[in-house]
């Protein structure tokens, strides 16, 4: 019989559901699955997948925290917490020296500044437009007929940065199609898209401020081209994470779950 006292963080995002299982402050299981239309079902599926990965059952869970846009429908959770707070705690767990977070998720982008304890000191958020999000890059990948994972490596082979004037999804898609029809190289357009997004993100950080160390979280953080463009635009160095940056929100939720359980609430 298992004697593990485990805690779970479930981050139900618009594109992916990320789940982390922790015990005694260590990650013992995780899962990333594609988010479907039923947010409650996504949470359960993610939780079950992560538990299976950890070799545990639901009976081993002492406390569960849900975050992300799907937290509004999470009957499996003891508590729900905003993704900004969870990404802050997750980034601090992964890299304790983190002072600034660039978080690019499926449908929004955030600039978050932390205090020395990993708490949110200030933040700015772009949630009115898809620019600089996973959804925007997914649309762009479809235009180039490549997978989302291929965008970053392709941009690194660019011979020049071809400016893309719009970061509006509809206009950028139209502009990209026109550039391709003109015979421009896809990789030069892709790097231009990354730079356009970076400039928009730079505007958010002008309000929040950038302080080292800088942590890049969310699914878009896996895009090496986006990472490079951000470093150039913001003139900073982004830390190399020792954990999957897409799991940052779920990790933070699991950290909060263990803390809440220990405090008895």
C-alpha positions in Angstrom: 0.0 0.0 0.0 1.3 3.4 -0.9 2.3 5.7 1.9 3.0 8.8 -0.3 1.3 12.1 0.6 1.1 13.7 -2.8 -0.1 17.1 -4.1 -1.3 18.1 -7.6 -1.3 21.2 -9.7 -3.5 21.2 -12.7 -3.1 24.0 -15.3 -6.0 23.8 -17.8 -4.9 26.2 -20.6 -6.6 27.0 -23.9 -4.2 24.7 -25.9 -2.8 22.3 -23.4 -3.6 20.9 -19.9 -0.5 20.5 -17.8 -0.5 18.5 -14.5 2.3 18.0 -11.9 2.4 15.6 -9.0 4.7 16.6 -6.1 5.6 14.9 -2.8 8.0 16.3 -0.2 8.7 19.3 -2.5 9.9 17.1 -5.4 8.2 16.5 -8.7 7.3 12.8 -9.0 5.0 12.8 -12.0 3.7 15.1 -14.8 1.6 15.1 -17.9 0.9 17.4 -20.8 -2.2 16.7 -22.9 -4.1 18.6 -25.6 -7.0 20.6 -24.3 -10.4 19.7 -25.7 -13.7 21.5 -25.4 -14.7 20.1 -22.0 -12.5 21.8 -19.4 -13.7 19.6 -16.5 -12.9 16.5 -18.5 -9.5 17.9 -19.5 -8.6 18.4 -15.8 -9.6 14.9 -14.8 -7.7 13.4 -17.8 -4.6 15.4 -17.0 -4.8 14.5 -13.4 -5.2 10.7 -14.2 -2.3 10.8 -16.7 0.1 12.5 -14.2 -0.9 10.1 -11.4 -0.2 7.1 -13.7 3.2 8.6 -14.6 3.9 8.9 -10.8 2.6 5.4 -10.1 0.0 6.7 -7.7 -3.8 6.8 -7.4 -6.3 9.6 -6.5 -6.3 8.2 -2.9 -2.7 9.3 -2.6 -3.6 13.0 -3.2 -3.9 15.2 -0.1 -4.6 18.4 -1.9 -5.2 19.7 -5.5 -4.9 23.2 -6.9 -6.3 24.1 -10.3 -5.3 27.1 -12.4 -5.5 28.3 -16.0 -8.7 29.4 -17.7 -10.2 26.0 -17.1 -10.1 26.4 -13.3 -13.6 27.7 -13.4 -14.8 24.1 -13.8 -12.6 22.0 -11.5 -14.6 19.9 -9.0 -11.5 17.8 -8.5 -9.6 20.7 -6.9 -9.6 21.8 -3.3 -8.7 25.3 -4.4 -8.3 27.5 -7.5 -5.6 30.1 -8.0 -4.9 32.5 -10.8 -2.3 31.5 -13.4 -0.2 34.7 -12.7 0.4 33.6 -9.1 1.0 29.9 -10.1 3.5 30.9 -12.8 5.3 33.1 -10.3 5.6 30.2 -7.8 6.5 27.7 -10.5 9.3 29.9 -12.0 10.6 30.5 -8.5 10.6 26.8 -7.8 12.4 26.0 -11.1 14.9 28.9 -10.8 14.8 30.6 -7.4 16.8 33.6 -8.7 13.9 34.6 -11.0 12.9 38.2 -10.8 11.1 38.6 -14.1 8.8 36.2 -16.1 7.8 36.3 -19.7 4.8 34.0 -19.9 3.4 33.1 -23.3 0.4 30.8 -23.2 -2.2 29.7 -25.7 -4.4 32.8 -25.6 -2.6 35.5 -23.6 0.9 36.9 -22.8 2.0 38.2 -19.4 5.0 40.2 -18.1 5.4 39.4 -14.4 7.9 40.9 -11.9 8.7 39.0 -8.6 9.9 39.8 -5.2 12.7 37.8 -3.5 10.2 35.2 -2.2 8.7 34.5 -5.6 5.6 36.5 -5.0 4.1 38.8 -7.7 5.3 42.4 -7.3 3.7 43.7 -10.5 2.4 42.4 -13.8 1.0 43.4 -17.2 -1.2 41.2 -19.4 -2.2 41.1 -23.0 -5.5 39.2 -23.1 -7.4 41.3 -25.6 -5.5 40.1 -28.7 -4.0 36.8 -29.8 -0.7 38.5 -30.8 2.3 36.8 -29.0 0.4 33.7 -28.0 0.4 30.0 -28.9 -2.8 30.5 -30.9 -1.2 33.2 -33.0 1.8 31.1 -33.8 -0.3 28.1 -34.5 -2.2 30.1 -37.1 1.2 31.2 -38.6 2.5 27.6 -38.7 -0.6 26.6 -40.6 0.2 29.3 -43.2 3.7 27.9 -43.7 2.3 24.3 -43.6 4.7 23.3 -40.8 4.1 22.1 -37.3 4.3 24.5 -34.4 7.5 22.9 -33.2 9.2 23.6 -36.5 8.7 27.4 -36.4 11.6 28.1 -34.0 14.3 26.0 -35.8 13.2 27.4 -39.2 13.7 31.0 -38.0 17.2 30.3 -36.9 18.2 29.6 -40.5 17.0 33.0 -41.7 19.4 35.1 -43.7 17.6 38.4 -42.9 14.8 39.6 -40.8 11.8 40.4 -43.0 9.7 42.9 -41.1 6.1 41.9 -40.5 4.1 45.1 -39.7 1.1 43.6 -38.1 0.7 41.3 -35.0 -3.0 41.1 -35.4 -3.7 37.5 -36.3 -6.0 38.2 -39.3 -3.8 40.9 -40.8 -0.5 39.1 -40.1 -1.9 36.0 -41.8 -2.9 38.0 -44.9 0.5 39.8 -44.9 2.4 36.5 -44.6 0.4 35.0 -47.5 1.3 38.0 -49.6 5.0 37.8 -48.8 5.1 34.1 -49.7 3.3 34.8 -53.0 6.0 37.5 -53.6 8.6 34.7 -53.3 10.1 35.7 -50.0 11.8 32.9 -48.0 9.6 31.4 -45.3 12.4 31.4 -42.7 12.9 35.2 -43.2 9.2 35.8 -42.7 9.1 33.6 -39.6 11.9 35.4 -37.9 10.2 38.7 -38.8 7.1 37.4 -37.1 9.1 36.5 -34.0 10.6 40.0 -33.9 7.2 41.7 -34.3 5.9 39.7 -31.3 9.0 40.6 -29.3 8.5 44.3 -29.8 4.9 44.0 -28.6 6.1 42.1 -25.5 8.7 44.9 -25.0 5.9 47.3 -24.6 4.5 45.3 -21.7 7.8 45.2 -20.0 8.3 49.0 -20.3 5.4 49.2 -17.8 6.6 46.4 -15.5 10.3 46.7 -15.8 12.9 43.9 -16.6 15.2 42.7 -13.8 17.5 39.7 -14.0 17.1 36.7 -13.8 14.5 36.4 -16.6 12.5 33.2 -16.9 10.4 32.3 -20.0 7.4 30.2 -19.2 4.5 28.7 -21.2 4.3 26.5 -24.2 5.8 29.2 -26.5 9.0 29.1 -24.3 9.9 25.9 -26.2 10.2 28.0 -29.4 14.0 28.7 -29.7 13.4 31.4 -32.3 11.0 33.3 -30.1 13.5 33.0 -27.2 16.3 34.4 -29.4 14.1 37.3 -30.7 13.0 38.2 -27.1 16.7 38.3 -25.9 17.6 40.6 -28.8 14.5 42.9 -28.4 14.7 43.2 -24.6 18.5 43.0 -24.5 18.5 40.4 -21.8 19.6 36.8 -21.3 16.8 34.3 -20.6 17.8 31.6 -18.1 18.0 27.9 -19.2 15.3 26.1 -17.3 16.0 22.8 -15.6 12.4 21.8 -15.9 9.9 22.0 -18.9 8.9 25.7 -19.0 5.4 24.6 -20.1 4.9 23.0 -16.7 5.6 26.2 -14.8 2.0 27.0 -14.0 1.2 23.4 -12.9 4.4 23.3 -10.8 3.4 26.5 -9.1 -0.1 25.1 -8.4 1.4 22.0 -6.9 3.7 24.1 -4.7 0.7 26.1 -3.5 -1.3 22.9 -2.9 1.4 21.5 -0.6 1.7 24.8 1.3 -2.1 25.1 1.7 -2.3 21.5 3.0 0.4 22.1 5.6 -1.4 25.3 6.7 -4.6 23.2 7.0 -6.6 25.0 4.4 
